Amino acid sequence: PGLPTAVSWTPYFAVENVDATTARIRERGGTIAVGPIRLGPGRGAVAADREGAGFGFWEGRTPPWSFGRDHPPASLELRTSHAFDSAIFYAEVFDWASEEPGGCEVGYAYQQDTVVVRQGGRTVATLRGGGDASSPDPRLRPRWHVRFRVADLETATRAARAAGGTVGPPVDSPADGTEAVIRDPDGGIFTVCAHPPDTP
């Protein structure tokens, strides 16, 4: 009580074997913060990559929707110091760019220092350079940022304000439609988008 606490959304990645994933993270210079431990119907752990961005991974039952088949309710964006280096780390840990069925396609735009991870033709994660690991501002330090798809942006932002959150001005994006950044009452930041990426 009385001490400031950093609050952020933590994305979890589904894995086949939480112990093997833990070993790969450690081998590649990442840090395991919690676990692996049993949680309900599965096992999970929380880790940080080499730049300090936190994430979780999970072995067990997952939500009924799947990227590539349905419309997932969220997508992820990693803000990091070096997108290409981070992409190599996550590709090796989670077997991105695998040629196995259900694998992801990974593309790198050198001029923008951006890596796009797609599955089934949909963007599921974007890794962007420009983060600053030494910055005192938590918004600039490497971190995963969650983007939620909503049916109506005005309704979602009105509900956020009513629940004690603060909302940034809506922004039109050619790729993502209309979106707004929301800070929840505890300081966690996320984005709501009027439609999912890759939907006309």
N, C-alpha and C positions, 0 to 999 in steps of 0.2 A: 504493500500500500504506500502511495505517495511517490513511488519511483517510476520514471518513464519506462515504458515497455514498447519495443518495436513490434508492430503488428503487420503481418502480411499474409496473403493467400499462399498456400502451399500446394502446388500441383502434385498429383501422384500418377506414376506411370505403371501400367500393368506389366508384370514380368512372369516368366514361367518358373523361375527359381530364385527366391529372394537371397539365398545364401551365395549363389554364384554371382548374382548382381553385386552384392556387397563386396565380394572379393575383387571384381573388376573395377569398382569405384576406387578401392584402396590402391590397387596396382597402378592406377592412372593418376594418382595424386589427389583424389577427392577425400572428403572426410565423412565418416559415419557419426552422426550426432546421437541417434536413438535407434536401438534395435540391432538386428532383427528381433521383433517380438510378436507374439500372437495377439491378434486383435479380432475378436468376433470370428467370422467365418474364414479368416485367412491370416497371413503373416505380413508384416510390413516393416519399413525402416524409414528414417529421415536422414538425409545426407546434404552435403554442400559440394559443389564442383570446385575446381581449382581456383576460380575467381571469387568464391564465397556465396554464390547463388544457391539458395536452399531449394530442395525438392524431396519428394517422397517416392517410394516404389512399393508395389503391392503384389502379393501372390495369393490368389484366391478368387472368389466370385466378384464380378464386375457389373456395372450397370447394364441394362438390357440393350442400350443403343450402342452402335459401333461406327467409328469413322469409316466412311466409304459406302455404308449401306443406308444409314438414316441421317437425319439432320442433327449432329451433335450440338449440345447446348452451349459449348464453350470452345475456344481455341486459346493457344498459349503464345506468349511472346517473351523471349529471353533478351533482356537488355544487359549486355556484357561488354567487356573491354575489347575482346577480339572474337568476332563471330565465327571465323573459320576454325580457330583453335578450339573454341567451345563445341563446334559441330563435330569435330573429330572425337572429342571426349565423349559426348553423348552417343555418337554413332557406335563407338566401340563398346560402351556400357550397355546400350539397349539394342544393339544390332540393327541400327537404322541402315538403310541402303542395302538391306539383304535382298537377295533374289528369291527368297522363299515366298510362298503365297501369303498375302497380307502384309508384305514388307513395305517400307516407305521409300519414296523417291526424294533425294536430297539434291538441291541445286544451290549454287553459290553465285551471287552477283558481286564481283570484286569491287567495282566502283562505289557501290553503296555499302560495302562490308555487311552484306545480309545473306543469310542462309535460310532457304525455305524448305520445310519438310512437308511433303504431301502424301496422302494415302487415299487411294480410290479417287484421285482427281481433286480432292479437297485439301486445302491448306490446314494442317493441324498444329503446326508450330512455326514460328518465325524467330530466327536468332539475329539480333541486330548489334552491330558494334557501336562504340561511342560511350559505353559506361565507364565510370571512374571508380575503381576499387578503393581509392584513398579519400574519396569525397565525404565530407561530414553529412551531406544531404542524402538520406536513404533513398530518395527517388532517383539519384544518379548512380548509386552503387549497383553492381551486378545483381539482378534478381529476375525471377519469373513473374510475368504480369498476366493476369487472367482476363479474358475478354468473353463476356456472356452475351449470347444472342437473345434478343427480346422481340416480342411481336409489335410492341408500340413503345417508342423511346420516351414520349411524353408521360405516359402512364408509369413507366419504370422509374423515371427521374422524380416524378411527383411522390411516388411511394418511398423512394430513398430519402427525400427531404422530410416526409412525415415521420420516418423512423429515426430521425436524428442525424442523417448523413448530410454531406455537402456535395454539390454537383457543379462541375465545371460547365462552361458554355458548350452547347452542341457544336460539333464539327462535321462537315461533309467530307467524306473520303471517297475518291473514285473506286477504290478497291473494296471498302468495307461498308459503304453507305453512311448514314448519319450515326454518330456515336458521341458518347459523353463519358468523362472520367468521374467516378464517384469515390468519395472517401467515406468509409463507414464511421460510426461514432467512436470506434477505438483507433481509427487512423489507418485501417487497411484500405489500400487503393485498388480499384478494378475498373474495367471499362464495360459499358453496355453498348451494343451495336443494334441498329434497327433491323438488320438481317445478317445472316452468317456470311463470312467471307466466301467468295466464289459463287454467290447466288445473284443472278441479274436482277 
